[in-house]
Amino acid sequence: MKKFLSMMAAVAMLFAFTACTEEDDDYRTYSVAVQLLTPDVADAPLEGVTVTARGVSGVALAAQTDEAGVATFALPEDIYNFSASHKFNADGVVYVVNYVLQKSIASADFVNANTMSLEMEPVVSQGSKQVILKELYVGGCPKDDGSGFYQYDKYVVIYNNSDQVATIPNFCISHVGPYNAHGNNQNYVDGKLFYAEEDYTPAYSFVFYMTKDLVLEPYTSATIALCGAIDHTGTYSQSVDLSEADYVCYDPEDFDNPNYHPAPSEKIDAENYMPASKLGLGNAAAWSVLCPGIFIFSTGDNEPLAYTQDKANSYYMGNNEKPTNACAKIPNQWIFDAVDIWTEENESESLPRYSASIEGGHVCMTNKLGYSIYRNVDKEATEALPENEGKLVYNYGLGTTTINGGISTDLSGIDAEASIANGAHIIYMDTNNSMNDFHQRKVASLKR
């Protein structure tokens, strides 16, 4: 792996920085130099790339790389998740490069050094898909009487992020295991994700699939009710109306729990019911209410039920062949989009559930409050569309305050839903890194 400049040169340039860039009784920071390594696929420009350092205590800082691909920080002691992503063109191909690194910064690391030098390895994915996940509402909402929260109203919104009609056969949705990112992850062997370098992602416990082609016009969306395709607002005012969802995950032969899977609204055509390929146990498709890892894909010319039930395509977490660990291997080239959602309070104990080429980061969610995870707008690409002149709405204000007091918002400043209502076409961020691509929205978009 080559670099624009060697780490020795980069460290020499930074020698003037002292280990303690600020010091008093309450606060001390340390100089950290983060070097982005150049991908082998092409000579990607590394200058001007934004690197984010997010501490588990809530500290969040960003710095841009210099011509050598080095970003410098002054950081207090903490455990940090460093991330960066950028796109570049080479020979007519668009590549997305993601960098992710977790590192503890402590005073003991600076006894014999003024600057800590870190290297971040690139993970390259080629191009972007037409259909993406636009919004995920999975955490539930408060009950009106204050007695708890309601969680049987989950949905996702998919979106055609291009100017071409999307026609996709055998469209599917599932998630990776374990259900929670901070749970016991049996997919790790010797500290490494078992399938990290394999060409598949395991779909855990169940797969729902469409029985007809998914057709989405340019810059349009479709709502998939994961459970409860009814109007929930009559009973729980802070919930959502899913009675007019475009599709619903519904298979009463495999999943007959009426709380999760009541009979769908009569407004939804039975042709838009998505049956299940059941891989595990249980009477309900239990999408995590804390931190699901949801992904969408197509099996192409392969019939979804036959493919996922074929033992040749089976995978068991922890290599333990019991039904609760059952998965189906989904080739990575079939996957359109994926998101890895974590809880902020358990961030330091959580582990990635995808290969880095599929998903290079994570986004944090607070459940039970009616929040959703919403995709960020690609400001430059959206503003460049000539048809958007005079139609974009700015001063977006629906981001949330995080548990640690930070702000989760769309930095583009564009209010996507208001702009769409105003006739604009939105192009969303798609870097294969949830930390860059999503934020937490205080009101689900179906509530408006």
C-alpha positions as CSV (number, residue, x, y, z in Angstrom):
1,M,0.0,0.0,0.0
2,K,1.6,3.2,-1.1
3,K,1.2,6.8,0.3
4,F,1.5,10.2,-1.2
5,L,4.2,10.9,1.3
6,S,5.7,8.4,3.8
7,M,4.6,8.5,7.4
8,M,8.1,9.5,8.4
9,A,7.7,12.6,6.3
10,A,4.3,13.3,7.6
11,V,5.5,13.0,11.2
12,A,8.4,15.3,10.5
13,M,6.0,17.9,9.2
14,L,4.0,17.7,12.4
15,F,6.9,17.6,14.8
16,A,6.3,21.2,15.8
17,F,3.0,20.1,17.5
18,T,3.4,19.3,21.1
19,A,1.7,16.4,22.7
20,C,-0.4,18.7,25.0
21,T,-1.9,21.4,22.8
22,E,-3.9,22.7,25.6
23,E,-3.5,22.0,29.3
24,D,-5.2,23.0,32.5
25,D,-6.7,21.2,35.5
26,D,-9.8,20.1,33.7
27,Y,-8.9,19.7,30.0
28,R,-5.8,18.4,28.1
29,T,-5.6,17.5,24.4
30,Y,-3.0,15.5,22.5
31,S,-1.8,15.8,18.9
32,V,-2.9,13.0,16.6
33,A,-1.9,12.7,13.0
34,V,-4.2,10.4,10.9
35,Q,-2.7,9.2,7.5
36,L,-5.1,8.0,4.8
37,L,-3.5,5.3,2.7
38,T,-3.9,5.3,-1.0
39,P,-6.1,2.6,-2.6
40,D,-4.4,0.2,-4.9
41,V,-7.2,0.5,-7.5
42,A,-6.1,4.0,-8.7
43,D,-4.1,7.0,-7.6
44,A,-6.9,8.6,-5.7
45,P,-6.4,12.2,-4.7
46,L,-6.3,12.4,-0.9
47,E,-6.0,16.1,-0.3
48,G,-9.0,17.9,1.2
49,V,-10.8,14.7,2.5
50,T,-12.7,15.3,5.7
51,V,-11.8,13.0,8.5
52,T,-14.1,12.7,11.5
53,A,-13.1,11.8,15.0
54,R,-16.1,10.8,17.2
55,G,-15.4,10.0,20.8
56,V,-17.7,7.7,22.8
57,S,-18.1,10.5,25.4
58,G,-19.7,12.8,22.8
59,V,-16.6,14.7,21.4
60,A,-16.9,15.1,17.6
61,L,-14.3,16.9,15.6
62,A,-13.5,17.0,11.9
63,A,-10.3,17.9,10.0
64,Q,-9.3,18.0,6.4
65,T,-6.3,16.2,5.0
66,D,-3.3,18.0,3.5
67,E,-1.6,17.1,0.2
68,A,0.0,14.1,1.9
69,G,-3.4,12.7,3.0
70,V,-2.8,13.6,6.7
71,A,-5.4,15.1,9.0
72,T,-4.3,16.5,12.4
73,F,-6.3,16.6,15.5
74,A,-6.0,17.9,19.1
75,L,-8.0,15.4,21.1
76,P,-8.8,14.8,24.8
77,E,-8.5,11.3,26.2
78,D,-11.3,9.1,24.9
79,I,-12.0,6.1,22.6
80,Y,-12.4,7.4,19.1
81,N,-14.1,6.2,16.0
82,F,-12.2,7.8,13.1
83,S,-13.9,7.8,9.7
84,A,-13.6,9.3,6.2
85,S,-15.0,8.7,2.8
86,H,-14.7,10.2,-0.6
87,K,-15.5,9.5,-4.3
88,F,-13.2,9.7,-7.3
89,N,-13.4,8.9,-11.0
90,A,-10.9,6.7,-12.8
91,D,-11.3,5.5,-16.4
92,G,-15.0,6.3,-16.4
93,V,-15.7,4.4,-13.2
94,V,-16.9,6.0,-9.9
95,Y,-15.3,4.6,-6.8
96,V,-16.2,5.2,-3.1
97,V,-13.4,4.9,-0.7
98,N,-14.2,4.4,3.0
99,Y,-11.8,4.6,6.0
100,V,-12.7,3.4,9.5
101,L,-10.5,3.1,12.6
102,Q,-11.2,2.8,16.3
103,K,-8.4,4.0,18.6
104,S,-8.0,4.8,22.3
105,I,-6.2,8.1,23.0
106,A,-4.6,8.2,26.5
107,S,-1.9,10.3,28.1
108,A,0.3,7.2,28.6
109,D,0.6,7.0,24.8
110,F,2.6,10.3,24.7
111,V,5.3,9.6,27.2
112,N,7.9,9.2,24.5
113,A,6.2,10.9,21.6
114,N,4.8,14.4,20.8
115,T,2.4,13.1,18.2
116,M,0.5,9.9,17.8
117,S,0.6,8.7,14.2
118,L,-2.2,6.5,12.9
119,E,-2.8,4.9,9.5
120,M,-6.2,4.3,8.0
121,E,-6.6,1.5,5.5
122,P,-8.9,2.2,2.5
123,V,-11.8,0.0,1.5
124,V,-13.0,0.5,-2.0
125,S,-16.5,-0.1,-3.4
126,Q,-17.3,0.5,-7.1
127,G,-20.1,2.7,-8.1
128,S,-23.4,3.2,-6.5
129,K,-26.8,1.6,-6.9
130,Q,-30.0,3.2,-8.1
131,V,-32.2,2.1,-5.2
132,I,-31.2,3.1,-1.7
133,L,-32.6,3.2,1.8
134,K,-34.0,6.7,2.4
135,E,-35.5,6.3,5.9
136,L,-35.8,3.8,8.6
137,Y,-38.4,4.1,11.4
138,V,-37.8,1.2,13.7
139,G,-37.5,2.5,17.2
140,G,-41.1,2.9,18.2
141,C,-42.8,5.9,19.9
142,P,-44.2,6.9,23.3
143,K,-47.7,5.7,24.3
144,D,-50.1,8.6,24.9
145,D,-50.7,7.7,28.6
146,G,-47.0,7.6,29.4
147,S,-47.0,3.9,30.3
148,G,-44.3,2.9,27.9
149,F,-43.6,2.8,24.2
150,Y,-45.2,1.2,21.2
151,Q,-43.0,-0.7,18.7
152,Y,-45.3,-2.5,16.1
153,D,-45.2,0.3,13.6
154,K,-41.9,-0.2,11.8
155,Y,-41.3,0.9,8.2
156,V,-38.5,1.7,5.8
157,V,-38.6,4.0,2.7
158,I,-36.6,3.0,-0.4
159,Y,-35.7,5.6,-3.0
160,N,-34.6,5.7,-6.7
161,N,-31.6,8.0,-6.3
162,S,-31.1,8.4,-10.1
163,D,-32.7,10.0,-13.2
164,Q,-33.4,6.6,-14.7
165,V,-36.4,4.3,-14.1
166,A,-35.4,1.4,-11.8
167,T,-36.9,-2.0,-12.6
168,I,-35.7,-4.7,-10.2
169,P,-36.8,-8.3,-10.2
170,N,-36.9,-10.3,-7.0
171,F,-36.3,-7.4,-4.6
172,C,-35.7,-8.5,-1.0
173,I,-35.1,-7.0,2.4
174,S,-33.4,-8.6,5.4
175,H,-30.9,-7.8,8.1
176,V,-27.6,-9.1,9.5
177,G,-27.0,-10.7,12.9
178,P,-26.9,-10.3,15.7
179,Y,-30.1,-8.3,16.2
180,N,-28.2,-5.7,18.2
181,A,-24.8,-4.4,17.3
182,H,-23.7,-4.6,21.0
183,G,-25.0,-8.2,21.4
184,N,-22.9,-11.3,21.4
185,N,-21.6,-11.4,17.9
186,Q,-20.7,-15.0,17.0
187,N,-19.6,-13.9,13.5
188,Y,-16.3,-12.8,15.0
189,V,-13.3,-15.2,15.0
190,D,-10.1,-14.1,16.6
191,G,-11.3,-10.5,16.6
192,K,-12.2,-10.5,12.9
193,L,-15.6,-10.6,11.2
194,F,-15.7,-14.1,9.8
195,Y,-17.0,-13.1,6.3
196,A,-15.1,-9.8,6.1
197,E,-13.1,-11.0,3.1
198,E,-15.8,-13.3,1.7
199,D,-18.1,-12.3,-1.2
200,Y,-21.3,-12.6,0.8
201,T,-23.3,-11.1,3.6
202,P,-25.5,-13.4,5.8
203,A,-29.2,-12.6,5.9
204,Y,-30.3,-13.5,9.4
205,S,-33.4,-15.4,10.4
206,F,-35.7,-14.3,7.5
207,V,-35.9,-12.7,4.1
208,F,-38.9,-10.9,2.7
209,Y,-39.3,-10.6,-1.0
210,M,-41.5,-9.1,-3.7
211,T,-43.4,-11.4,-6.0
212,K,-43.4,-8.9,-8.9
213,D,-40.8,-6.4,-10.2
214,L,-40.1,-3.4,-8.1
215,V,-40.5,-0.4,-10.4
216,L,-39.6,3.1,-9.2
217,E,-39.6,6.2,-11.3
218,P,-36.7,8.6,-11.1
219,Y,-36.4,10.4,-7.7
220,T,-39.4,8.6,-6.2
221,S,-39.8,6.5,-3.1
222,A,-41.8,3.6,-1.8
223,T,-42.8,2.7,1.7
224,I,-42.4,-0.8,3.0
225,A,-44.2,-1.6,6.2
226,L,-42.0,-4.1,8.1
227,C,-44.9,-4.8,10.5
228,G,-48.4,-3.4,11.1
229,A,-49.6,-2.1,7.8
230,I,-52.5,-0.3,9.4
231,D,-53.2,3.2,10.7
232,H,-51.6,3.3,14.2
233,T,-52.3,6.9,14.9
234,G,-55.8,6.3,16.1
235,T,-54.5,4.5,19.2
236,Y,-51.0,6.1,19.5
237,S,-51.0,9.7,18.3
238,Q,-47.2,9.8,18.0
239,S,-47.1,6.8,15.8
240,V,-47.6,6.6,12.0
241,D,-50.2,5.7,9.4
242,L,-49.1,2.7,7.5
243,S,-52.5,1.9,6.0
244,E,-51.4,3.2,2.6
245,A,-47.9,1.7,2.5
246,D,-46.7,0.7,-0.9
247,Y,-45.6,-2.8,0.3
248,V,-45.9,-4.8,3.5
249,C,-43.8,-7.7,4.9
250,Y,-46.7,-10.1,5.5
251,D,-46.7,-13.9,5.6
252,P,-49.2,-15.3,8.1
253,E,-48.3,-18.9,7.3
254,D,-44.8,-18.3,8.7
255,F,-45.4,-15.4,11.1
256,D,-48.9,-15.3,12.7
257,N,-48.2,-13.1,15.7
258,P,-51.1,-10.5,15.4
259,N,-49.2,-7.8,17.3
260,Y,-46.4,-7.7,14.7
261,H,-48.4,-8.9,11.7
262,P,-52.1,-7.9,11.8
263,A,-54.1,-8.2,8.6
264,P,-53.0,-5.3,6.4
265,S,-55.2,-2.4,5.5
266,E,-57.6,-3.1,2.7
267,K,-56.1,-0.1,0.9
268,I,-53.0,-2.2,0.2
269,D,-53.3,-4.6,-2.8
270,A,-52.5,-8.2,-1.9
271,E,-50.1,-8.2,-4.9
272,N,-47.9,-5.9,-2.8
273,Y,-47.6,-8.3,0.1
274,M,-44.1,-9.5,0.6
275,P,-43.9,-13.1,1.7
276,A,-41.1,-14.5,3.8
277,S,-38.4,-17.1,3.5
278,K,-38.2,-18.1,7.1
279,L,-34.8,-19.3,8.2
280,G,-35.0,-19.4,12.0
281,L,-37.7,-19.7,14.7
282,G,-40.5,-17.6,16.1
283,N,-44.0,-16.5,15.2
284,A,-42.9,-12.9,14.3
285,A,-40.3,-11.2,12.2
286,A,-38.5,-9.4,15.0
287,W,-36.7,-6.4,13.5
288,S,-34.5,-5.0,16.2
289,V,-36.1,-2.0,18.0
290,L,-32.6,-0.9,19.3
291,C,-30.1,-1.1,16.4
292,P,-31.0,-3.1,13.4
293,G,-28.7,-3.8,10.5
294,I,-31.1,-3.7,7.5
295,F,-30.1,-4.3,3.9
296,I,-31.9,-4.5,0.5
297,F,-30.9,-6.6,-2.4
298,S,-32.1,-8.5,-5.5
299,T,-31.6,-12.2,-6.2
300,G,-31.6,-11.4,-9.9
301,D,-32.8,-14.4,-11.9
302,N,-32.9,-16.6,-8.8
303,E,-36.2,-17.2,-7.1
304,P,-35.7,-15.8,-3.6
305,L,-37.4,-18.6,-1.7
306,A,-35.6,-21.4,-3.5
307,Y,-32.2,-19.6,-3.2
308,T,-32.4,-18.8,0.5
309,Q,-33.8,-22.2,1.5
310,D,-31.1,-24.1,-0.4
311,K,-28.8,-25.6,2.1
312,A,-25.8,-24.9,-0.2
313,N,-26.4,-21.2,0.6
314,S,-26.7,-21.6,4.3
315,Y,-24.6,-19.9,7.0
316,Y,-24.8,-20.4,10.8
317,M,-23.5,-17.8,13.2
318,G,-20.7,-19.2,15.3
319,N,-20.7,-22.3,13.1
320,N,-23.4,-23.6,15.4
321,E,-26.0,-25.3,13.3
322,K,-29.1,-24.5,15.3
323,P,-32.2,-22.7,14.0
324,T,-31.6,-19.6,16.1
325,N,-28.3,-19.0,14.2
326,A,-29.6,-19.7,10.7
327,C,-28.7,-17.3,7.8
328,A,-28.6,-17.3,4.1
329,K,-25.5,-16.2,2.2
330,I,-26.3,-13.2,0.0
331,P,-23.6,-12.4,-2.6
332,N,-22.3,-8.9,-2.1
333,Q,-22.9,-7.9,-5.7
334,W,-26.6,-8.5,-5.2
335,I,-26.8,-5.9,-2.4
336,F,-28.1,-2.4,-3.2
337,D,-27.8,-0.7,0.1
338,A,-27.2,-1.4,3.8
339,V,-27.2,0.5,7.1
340,D,-25.6,-0.4,10.4
341,I,-27.5,1.2,13.3
342,W,-26.0,1.3,16.8
343,T,-27.1,2.7,20.1
344,E,-25.1,5.6,21.4
345,E,-25.0,4.4,25.0
346,N,-23.5,1.1,23.8
347,E,-21.3,2.4,21.0
348,S,-18.0,1.4,22.6
349,E,-19.2,-2.2,23.0
350,S,-20.7,-2.5,19.5
351,L,-19.1,-4.2,16.5
352,P,-19.6,-3.8,12.7
353,R,-21.9,-6.4,11.2
354,Y,-21.0,-5.8,7.5
355,S,-17.9,-6.2,5.5
356,A,-16.4,-2.8,5.1
357,S,-16.9,-2.8,1.3
358,I,-20.7,-3.1,1.9
359,E,-21.0,-0.7,4.9
360,G,-18.0,1.3,6.2
361,G,-19.5,2.9,9.3
362,H,-22.5,3.2,11.6
363,V,-25.2,5.7,12.6
364,C,-26.5,6.0,16.2
365,M,-30.2,5.9,17.1
366,T,-32.3,6.6,20.2
367,N,-35.4,4.5,20.3
368,K,-38.8,4.9,21.9
369,L,-39.2,8.6,20.9
370,G,-40.6,8.4,17.5
371,Y,-37.4,9.3,15.8
372,S,-36.3,8.0,12.4
373,I,-32.9,7.5,10.7
374,Y,-33.0,9.7,7.6
375,R,-30.6,10.0,4.7
376,N,-28.5,13.1,4.2
377,V,-28.8,15.2,1.0
378,D,-25.9,15.4,-1.4
379,K,-26.0,19.2,-1.5
380,E,-23.6,19.7,-4.5
381,A,-25.4,17.1,-6.7
382,T,-28.9,18.3,-5.7
383,E,-28.1,22.0,-6.3
384,A,-26.6,21.1,-9.7
385,L,-29.9,19.8,-11.1
386,P,-31.2,22.6,-13.3
387,E,-34.8,21.6,-12.6
388,N,-34.3,22.4,-8.9
389,E,-33.9,26.1,-9.4
390,G,-36.2,28.0,-6.9
391,K,-37.5,24.7,-5.5
392,L,-35.1,23.8,-2.7
393,V,-36.1,24.6,0.9
394,Y,-33.2,25.3,3.3
395,N,-32.7,25.9,7.0
396,Y,-33.4,22.2,7.9
397,G,-34.3,22.0,11.6
398,L,-35.5,18.4,12.3
399,G,-32.2,17.0,13.6
400,T,-32.0,15.8,17.2
401,T,-29.8,16.2,20.2
402,T,-27.9,13.0,21.0
403,I,-27.6,11.4,24.4
404,N,-24.1,13.0,24.9
405,G,-25.4,16.4,24.0
406,G,-24.2,16.5,20.4
407,I,-26.3,17.3,17.4
408,S,-27.4,14.7,14.7
409,T,-28.5,16.6,11.6
410,D,-28.2,16.9,7.8
411,L,-25.2,19.3,7.3
412,S,-26.4,20.1,3.8
413,G,-29.0,22.4,5.4
414,I,-31.6,21.3,2.8
415,D,-35.0,20.1,4.0
416,A,-35.4,17.1,1.7
417,E,-39.1,16.4,2.4
418,A,-40.1,20.1,2.1
419,S,-38.2,20.4,-1.1
420,I,-39.8,17.3,-2.6
421,A,-43.2,18.7,-1.7
422,N,-42.1,21.9,-3.6
423,G,-41.4,19.9,-6.7
424,A,-37.6,19.4,-6.3
425,H,-35.6,16.3,-7.1
426,I,-33.3,15.2,-4.3
427,I,-30.1,13.3,-4.7
428,Y,-29.0,11.7,-1.4
429,M,-25.6,10.9,-0.1
430,D,-24.4,7.4,-0.9
431,T,-20.9,6.7,0.4
432,N,-21.5,3.3,1.8
433,N,-20.8,4.7,5.2
434,S,-23.9,5.2,7.5
435,M,-22.0,7.8,9.7
436,N,-21.8,10.1,6.7
437,D,-25.0,9.1,4.9
438,F,-27.6,9.3,7.7
439,H,-28.7,11.4,10.6
440,Q,-31.4,11.1,13.3
441,R,-34.6,12.9,12.5
442,K,-37.0,14.0,15.4
443,V,-40.2,13.4,13.4
444,A,-40.6,10.5,11.0
445,S,-41.3,11.7,7.4
446,L,-44.7,10.0,7.2
447,K,-45.8,12.3,10.1
448,R,-44.5,15.4,8.2
